[in-house]
Amino acid sequence: MRLLALLLATSLFAADAPKAKAPAAPKPPEPPVYLTEKEAAEAGEDPRLQGEFANAKMGANVIALGKGEYRLVLFKGGLPGAGWDGTPKIEVEGKRDGATVTFQDSIDSATLTDGVLKIKSMPVALKRTIRHSPSEGLAAPKGATILFDGKNADAWVDGKIDPRGFLEANTKTKQAFTDFTLHLEFFLPFKPLGRGQGRANSGLYLQHRYEVQVLDSFGLKGLDNECGGIYKNAAPKVNMCFPPLQWQTYDVEFTAAKFDQDGKKTANAVVSVRHNGVLVHDNLELKGATPGGAFKTEVPAPGPFYLQGHGNPVVYRNIWVVAK
């Protein structure tokens, strides 16, 4: 009897005891990131099979999606910012076999080999081209404040310089600014298995209030949360994002919001942005601060530049500003 009572008591206590939680599922590994074409090639991801291609009548973006998957985006008239007539894009998925990528849909097909894109229905092939922003390497004018020239990161809070001499993301300027002209150059790593906001994400915050997105958005739609977009304010007029592993530029003209003596806003902040030399925002009135910024409200005070850190090795160089 004592044994039976002991067994019953044990079972009752066991019934009342909380169930042990199942162990949390392990997080999937982060997609690999490459800083050079050599690194990518050694890992079996050939970055030479991505990029921009063009002839006199058409432009193309070839986007590497990892594991032999690619996407072809065709633009009638030429590349974005260089001839594209704005008509709807054509997108076709493709696969790599050795050194060749083949794209096929129900209407046409194309092959990419050795820097040449051949479309079956077109007599003239498209050749790989590497564009450079016209303001890449632009020297600071007289009177400019040099924020980073590769020599040191003294202008930045906890600024870090990588082994190549570039400024790492996740830092802000010690100085605050009101109205200004800004020049900045950025470099996106190659992350073929990344998708959306997980693909080389960073951001340029003006006054730590308004974010101009920095992201590998090569060949994408060109939304407000993609490269060149002003997050929660406006999409760029054209997606001017170059492929990863190329230097890109932002040239910004900014006029701060205006306030009366009681602190009430009387005029919105206004910004113009050139991405790789092309005007993607023209005197745009900003509706309000970006939710992710440190200064979540607009007030009559200057603010610093912030280079957002998102766990991606995005780097910057040649940063200077002219206060107005």
N, C-alpha and C positions, 0 to 999 in steps of 0.2 A: 504493500500500500504506500509506504513511504516513497518507494521508487516511482510509482505511478503519479503521486502528487508532485514529485520533483520534475517529472517529465512534462506534466501539464503546466506547471508554473513556468518552466523554461519556454514552452511553446507560446504561452500568453505574453511573456516579456518579448519574445522574438516578434510576435505580431504587432506589438505596440512600438517597437523600435523603428526609427526612421530608416528608410532605404538608403543605402549608400549611393551617392551620385556617380553616374557613369563618367569615366575620365573624359575630359574635353578632347575633341578631335584635334589632332595636330594641325597647325597652320600649314598651308601649302608653301613650298619653298618660293622665295622671291625669284622672279624671272631674271636670268643672267643679264648683266649690263656690260657693254663694251665701250671703251674709250678711244680705240683706234681701229682702223680697218684690219690691221694685222691680227689683233686680238680676236676679232669676229671671225676672220678667215680660219684661224687656228681652231676655233670651236665649230667649224663647219657652217657658219653663217656668212655667206659671201656678200658683203655690203655693196660690191660693184654691180650686183644684180638689182639694186634699187636705185632710185634717183629720178632725175628729170631728163626727158628725151624730147626732141623737137625736130620738125622740118619746117618748110615755108608755110604749111597749111594747118598743122596740128601740133599740139603739145601733149605730153603724157607724163604722169607720175606713176612710178612703179614702187609700191610699198611692200617692204619685207615684213611678213607676219610670223616668221619663225617656222622651223621644221619643214622647210621646203614649200611653204605656202606664200603666195604673193597676190597682190591686187593691182590691177591696171586701171588707171583713171585717165580718160581721154578728154581733151579740151579742144574744141573747134577753134581754129584761128591761131593758136599758139598757147604758150604757158600762161598761168595766172600772172597778171601784171606785165605781160610781154606778148600781147596779141590775142589772148582768149577773148572771144566775143560775148561771153556771158551766157551763152545758150546752155541747156542742161548737159551735164557731164555724162559720159558713158563709163560704167564700171564693170569689169570682168575679172573673175577669180582665175588664178593660175597655179600651176605646180611645177616644181623644178625636177629635172631629170639630168643628173650630171651637171654640165655647165650651161644648160639651156632651160629656160622657163617657157612653158607653153600656156597660152590663154585661149579659152574656147567658150563661146556662147552659142545660142541657136542661130545667130546671123553671120558671125565672122570668127576668125581666129588670128592669133599673132604669136610670134616667137621672139624671145630675147636671148641673144648670144653675143658675147664679146663686145658689149656696149652698143649693139645695134638692135633696134626693135623693128621687126618686119611685120606689117599688117597685111594679111592675105589680099584684101580688096584695094590696097593702096600701092601704086607703082613706086613710090619713093619711101625709103625707110626713114625712121626717126633715129637720130644719133644722140648718145648720152651727152649732156651738157652740164657743167658745174658753174652755176651763177654765183656772183659775188655782189654784195650790196655796194652801191656807189659810195656809201658813207663808211664802209669798213676801213678802219685805220685812220679815220678823220682826226686831224690834229685839233687840240683844244685852242680856241681863239684867245686873243689877248683879254685878260680880265676874268677868264674862267677859273673855277675852283676845280683842281684835279682831285678826284675822289679815289681813283685807282689807276696807276700806270705800270703796275708790276713790280715796283720797287719796295713797297711796304703796304700794310693795311691799316695805317695809323688813323685814317679817316673813319674807320668802322669799329663798331662795338664788338669786341671778341672776333674781329675779322681774321680769317685763316687763308693762307696762300697754299695751294696744292704744289706738289713737286714740279709741275710744269711752269709754275709762276703765275697761275690764274687765281682769282678770288673765288672762294667757295661760297655757295648759297648759305642761307640762315645767318644773316647779319644785317645790321642797319647802320646808317650814318650817324656819327656823333652830332653833326650839324643838322639843324632844321631849316626848311625852305618854304617860301610862300609862292611867288610867281617865278617861273624859271624856264630855261631851255636845257634839256638833258640829252646827252649822248651816251649810249651804253651798247656793249657787244656781248653776246652770249653764245654758248656752245652746248648743244644737246647731245647726250650720249646715245648710243645705239642700243635699243632695248626691244628686240623684235617680238618677243612673246608678251610684252606689256600691252595693255589695252586701255583706251580712254585716259582717265586721269592718272593711271598708273604708268604712263609712258613718258618719262623724263619731265616730271612735273616740278615747277618752281613758280615764281611770280615776281613781278616788279611792282611794288607798292609806292605810289606817289603820296607823299605826306603821311605814309603809313595808313592811308584812308581808302585809296582807290587802286584796285589791282588791275594791271595790264598783264594778262596771263602769259606765262612762259610754259610751253608744253610741246612735245613732239606731235604736232597736228598735221604733219606732212600728208597731203592728199585727202584730208578729211573735209567735212562740210564747211567749217569756218564759223563756229558758234561763239557765243559770248564767253564760254568757258574753255575755249581753245586758243591756240597761240594767236596773239594779235587782238583778241577780244578783251573788252573791259568788263570784268565779271559782274553780273547782275545789272549791267548798264546797256551794253551794245555789242553786237557781233561786228567783226571787221568787215569793211566793204568788200574785201577780197582776201582769201586765205593765202598769205604770202610766205607761209612757213617753208623754209628749205628742208631738205632731208637732214636727218641727224648726222653728226660728225662734220658739220660745216658751221663756220662762224656766221652769225646773224646780227642784225642791228635794230635798235629802236632809237628813233629821234623824236623827242617829245617836246611840245610847246604847251605850257600849263599856266592857267590863270586861276588863282584860288577863288573859292566862294566869297561873296561879300555879305557883310552883316551890318545892321544898324547899331546904335548905341546901347540898345537893350539886348543885343545878342541874337536878334531875329534875322534869319537869312533873307537877304534882299535879291541875291543873284546866285545862280548855280555856278559851280566850278566849270571851267571850259578847257577842253584838251584837244590837241591835234597830235596824231601819232603816225609816223612813217615807219613801216616795217620793211626792212630790206630795201629802203628807198621809195617805197610805194605808199601813198597816202591812204591809210585804212580807217582813220577817223579824222573828220574835218570840222574843227570848231564844235565838237560835240559837247552839249551840256550834260553834266553828270547828275543823275537824279538823286544820288545819295552815296554814302560810304559803302564800301564792300563789307559784307557781314564778317568776313574772316580777318579783317584788319585790327590792329591794336586800338586804333581810334575809331570806334564804331559809330560815332556821331560826328557831324560837322560843327566845328566851333571856330571862332575867329582867332586861330592860332596856327603858326607854321608847324610842319611835321617833317620827319626824316624820310629818307628812302629806305625801303626794306626789301631785301632779296630773300624771298620766302624759301625756307628749307622744307622739302617734302620727302626726304630720304633718297633723293636721286642726285648723282654727282654732276649737277649742272654747274657750270663755271662762267665767270664774267671777266671782262678785260676792258681797257680803254674807256673808263667812265669819267665824265666830266660834266659840270653844270655851270651855266651862266645865270646868275640871279638877276631878275628884272627890277 
